[in-house]
Amino acid sequence: MKKSILMLSALCMLIVASCKKDKTDDKVADCLLTESTYTGEDGHTRNSIFTYNTEGKVIKVKGGEGGPNDDLEVTYTYSNSKIIEVQTQHGQSFTITYTLDGQGRIVHQTNEQGYVDTYIYNAEGYLVEIQGYNADATAAYNSKYSYTNGNLTSINSGNSYTINYIYGAELANDNFVNEEEFPFDSVLRKFFGKTSKNLVSKLVESSSSGNPFEETYTYEKDANGNITKVSALSNDGDSYALVSKYTCK
């Protein structure tokens, strides 16, 4: 599967989740994602197991590809002003610290190497800009976000790349997590301001280095409205599927 610029750490926490409730959404709210399995075109798989606290926040994600030294464990610790993420793999740990504002939104992200991301929101509460800085405080990158009708429609990073998102009519789900290829649906998605209301049906990424990368998405849901499968197909012929399991009250 093509690993596009989408996988930059600053973008990996961008979200697309529902902000509108109906009867089906009420059923979804009673369900927690417990397991997801990613399968690439070559049959390669990765599995993730999710553990929650009593407030319904993810406190641990454990996953890997089945090898004895390959498992990755990510833990999350929450307070009123910070979230601490610790990634552990191959016996080594890496810590990321997120600083929250008075509305519970992430405004800064720092890591052990001194890199800093600053998140800026507009008056409506949407994330509109990410400013990335190197350890020496020099600018690393800048990405700006645009919205239409309550959905994120483009990410622009100057001369580097532009990503456009096309949506269908189907509403997104607040309990869905896809950290394999999507930059939208991360564990911490609720901490990045208002979220898009619909599911992405197509992504188009353009850069100065070559032809546009396009990827289309289709979804399957269970009787409660939970997203149980995402199928992706790109214009270079690659594909993947993500199957999700839930536990409901």
C-alpha positions as CSV (number, residue, x, y, z in Angstrom):
1,M,0.0,0.0,0.0
2,K,1.4,3.4,-0.9
3,K,2.5,5.3,2.1
4,S,1.7,8.9,1.1
5,I,2.5,12.1,2.8
6,L,-0.7,11.6,4.7
7,M,1.2,9.6,7.3
8,L,3.1,12.6,8.6
9,S,2.8,12.6,12.4
10,A,1.0,16.0,12.4
11,L,-1.7,14.6,10.1
12,C,-2.1,11.2,11.7
13,M,-4.2,12.9,14.4
14,L,-6.6,14.6,12.1
15,I,-10.1,13.2,12.4
16,V,-13.3,12.6,10.6
17,A,-16.1,11.6,13.1
18,S,-19.8,12.3,13.4
19,C,-21.3,15.4,15.0
20,K,-24.9,14.6,14.3
21,K,-27.0,12.1,16.3
22,D,-30.0,10.0,15.3
23,K,-31.4,6.7,16.5
24,T,-28.7,4.7,14.8
25,D,-26.0,7.0,16.2
26,D,-27.4,6.4,19.7
27,K,-26.7,2.6,19.2
28,V,-23.2,3.4,18.0
29,A,-22.6,5.4,21.1
30,D,-23.2,2.3,23.2
31,C,-20.5,0.4,21.3
32,L,-16.7,0.4,21.7
33,L,-14.2,-0.7,19.1
34,T,-12.3,-3.6,20.6
35,E,-10.3,-5.1,17.7
36,S,-9.3,-4.2,14.1
37,T,-7.4,-6.2,11.5
38,Y,-5.7,-4.6,8.5
39,T,-5.1,-6.7,5.4
40,G,-3.1,-5.5,2.5
41,E,-3.3,-6.6,-1.1
42,D,-0.5,-9.1,-0.6
43,G,-2.3,-10.7,2.3
44,H,-0.1,-9.1,4.9
45,T,-2.1,-8.5,8.1
46,R,-1.7,-6.3,11.2
47,N,-3.9,-6.6,14.3
48,S,-4.8,-4.0,17.0
49,I,-6.5,-4.6,20.3
50,F,-8.1,-1.6,22.2
51,T,-8.5,-1.2,26.0
52,Y,-10.6,1.5,27.6
53,N,-10.9,3.2,31.0
54,T,-14.3,3.7,32.7
55,E,-14.8,7.0,30.9
56,G,-14.6,5.2,27.5
57,K,-11.2,6.7,26.6
58,V,-8.6,4.4,25.0
59,I,-5.8,3.7,27.5
60,K,-3.9,1.1,25.5
61,V,-3.6,-0.2,22.0
62,K,-1.7,-3.4,21.4
63,G,-0.9,-4.7,18.0
64,G,1.6,-6.2,15.6
65,E,2.1,-8.7,12.9
66,G,2.5,-11.8,15.0
67,G,6.3,-11.9,15.3
68,P,7.8,-12.4,18.8
69,N,9.6,-9.0,18.7
70,D,7.2,-7.1,16.5
71,D,4.4,-6.2,18.8
72,L,3.7,-2.5,19.4
73,E,2.1,-1.2,22.6
74,V,0.8,2.3,22.9
75,T,-0.5,3.6,26.2
76,Y,-2.4,6.9,26.9
77,T,-2.6,8.7,30.3
78,Y,-5.1,11.6,30.6
79,S,-5.2,14.7,32.8
80,N,-7.1,18.0,32.6
81,S,-4.1,19.7,30.9
82,K,-2.1,16.9,29.2
83,I,-2.2,13.6,27.5
84,I,0.9,11.4,27.6
85,E,1.3,8.8,24.9
86,V,4.0,6.1,25.3
87,Q,4.9,3.9,22.3
88,T,6.9,0.7,23.2
89,Q,8.3,-1.6,20.7
90,H,11.4,-3.9,20.5
91,G,12.1,-3.0,24.2
92,Q,12.4,0.7,23.5
93,S,9.9,3.5,24.4
94,F,9.1,6.8,22.8
95,T,7.0,9.5,24.6
96,I,4.8,12.1,23.1
97,T,3.2,14.8,25.2
98,Y,0.0,16.6,24.2
99,T,-1.0,19.9,25.9
100,L,-4.7,20.8,26.1
101,D,-6.4,24.2,26.1
102,G,-9.3,25.2,28.3
103,Q,-11.7,23.5,25.9
104,G,-9.9,20.2,26.1
105,R,-8.4,20.5,22.6
106,I,-4.8,19.6,21.8
107,V,-2.8,22.8,21.1
108,H,0.8,21.5,21.3
109,Q,2.5,18.2,20.7
110,T,6.1,17.6,21.8
111,N,8.3,14.5,21.7
112,E,11.6,13.4,23.3
113,Q,13.6,14.8,20.4
114,G,12.3,18.3,20.9
115,Y,10.0,18.5,17.9
116,V,6.9,20.6,18.4
117,D,3.6,20.8,16.6
118,T,1.3,23.7,17.3
119,Y,-2.5,23.3,16.5
120,I,-4.6,26.4,15.6
121,Y,-8.4,26.4,15.6
122,N,-10.9,28.9,14.1
123,A,-13.8,30.6,15.9
124,E,-16.1,27.7,15.0
125,G,-13.8,25.2,16.7
126,Y,-12.3,23.5,13.6
127,L,-8.6,22.7,13.3
128,V,-7.4,25.1,10.5
129,E,-3.6,25.0,10.8
130,I,-0.7,22.9,12.0
131,Q,2.7,24.6,12.5
132,G,5.6,22.2,12.9
133,Y,9.0,23.2,14.4
134,N,12.3,21.4,14.6
135,A,14.2,20.9,17.9
136,D,16.1,24.2,17.3
137,A,12.8,26.1,16.9
138,T,13.2,26.6,13.2
139,A,10.1,26.0,11.1
140,A,9.7,22.4,9.7
141,Y,6.4,22.6,7.9
142,N,3.0,24.4,7.8
143,S,-0.3,22.8,6.8
144,K,-3.6,24.6,6.4
145,Y,-7.1,23.0,6.5
146,S,-10.3,24.1,4.7
147,Y,-13.9,23.0,5.4
148,T,-17.1,23.0,3.4
149,N,-20.5,22.2,4.9
150,G,-19.0,20.8,8.1
151,N,-16.5,18.5,6.4
152,L,-12.7,18.8,5.9
153,T,-12.2,19.3,2.2
154,S,-8.6,20.1,1.7
155,I,-5.1,20.1,3.3
156,N,-2.5,22.4,1.8
157,S,1.1,22.3,2.6
158,G,2.4,25.1,0.4
159,N,4.5,23.8,-2.6
160,S,4.8,20.3,-1.1
161,Y,1.4,18.8,-1.5
162,T,-2.4,19.3,-1.5
163,I,-4.9,16.7,-0.4
164,N,-8.6,17.0,-1.3
165,Y,-11.3,14.9,0.3
166,I,-14.7,14.0,-1.3
167,Y,-17.6,12.9,0.8
168,G,-20.7,10.8,0.4
169,A,-24.0,11.3,2.2
170,E,-23.3,8.7,4.9
171,L,-22.5,9.9,8.4
172,A,-19.2,9.1,10.1
173,N,-19.1,7.3,13.4
174,D,-17.6,8.6,16.6
175,N,-16.3,5.2,17.7
176,F,-14.4,4.3,14.5
177,V,-10.6,4.1,14.6
178,N,-8.4,3.6,11.5
179,E,-4.7,4.3,12.1
180,E,-3.4,2.1,9.3
181,E,-3.7,4.3,6.3
182,F,-6.2,7.1,7.2
183,P,-5.0,10.3,8.9
184,F,-8.5,11.0,10.1
185,D,-9.6,8.4,12.6
186,S,-7.0,8.2,15.4
187,V,-7.4,7.2,19.0
188,L,-7.2,10.9,20.1
189,R,-9.5,12.2,17.3
190,K,-11.9,13.8,19.8
191,F,-9.2,16.1,21.1
192,F,-8.7,18.0,17.8
193,G,-11.7,20.3,17.8
194,K,-14.9,19.8,15.8
195,T,-15.0,16.9,13.5
196,S,-16.3,16.2,10.0
197,K,-19.8,14.8,9.8
198,N,-19.6,12.5,6.8
199,L,-17.5,9.5,5.6
200,V,-14.8,10.2,3.0
201,S,-15.5,8.5,-0.3
202,K,-12.4,9.6,-2.2
203,L,-9.0,11.2,-1.5
204,V,-6.9,13.0,-4.1
205,E,-3.3,13.9,-3.2
206,S,-1.3,16.2,-5.6
207,S,2.3,17.1,-5.3
208,S,5.0,18.7,-7.4
209,S,6.9,15.5,-7.6
210,G,4.5,13.5,-9.8
211,N,1.1,12.2,-10.8
212,P,-1.8,12.6,-8.3
213,F,-2.5,9.7,-5.9
214,E,-6.2,8.8,-5.7
215,E,-7.9,6.4,-3.3
216,T,-11.6,5.5,-3.1
217,Y,-13.3,4.0,0.0
218,T,-16.4,1.9,0.6
219,Y,-17.8,1.0,3.9
220,E,-19.9,-1.8,5.5
221,K,-21.9,-1.4,8.7
222,D,-23.6,-3.8,11.2
223,A,-27.2,-3.5,12.4
224,N,-26.1,-1.0,15.1
225,G,-24.5,1.3,12.5
226,N,-20.9,0.5,13.5
227,I,-18.4,0.5,10.6
228,T,-17.3,-3.1,10.4
229,K,-15.2,-2.9,7.2
230,V,-13.4,-0.3,5.1
231,S,-12.2,-1.3,1.6
232,A,-9.8,1.0,-0.2
233,L,-8.6,1.0,-3.8
234,S,-6.0,3.4,-5.2
235,N,-5.3,4.5,-8.8
236,D,-2.1,2.6,-8.8
237,G,-4.0,-0.7,-8.3
238,D,-3.2,-1.2,-4.6
239,S,-5.9,-2.1,-2.1
240,Y,-6.5,-2.8,1.5
241,A,-9.2,-3.7,3.9
242,L,-9.8,-2.9,7.6
243,V,-12.2,-5.1,9.5
244,S,-13.4,-3.9,12.9
245,K,-15.1,-5.6,15.9
246,Y,-17.1,-3.9,18.7
247,T,-18.5,-4.6,22.1
248,C,-21.9,-3.1,22.8
249,K,-23.8,-2.5,26.0
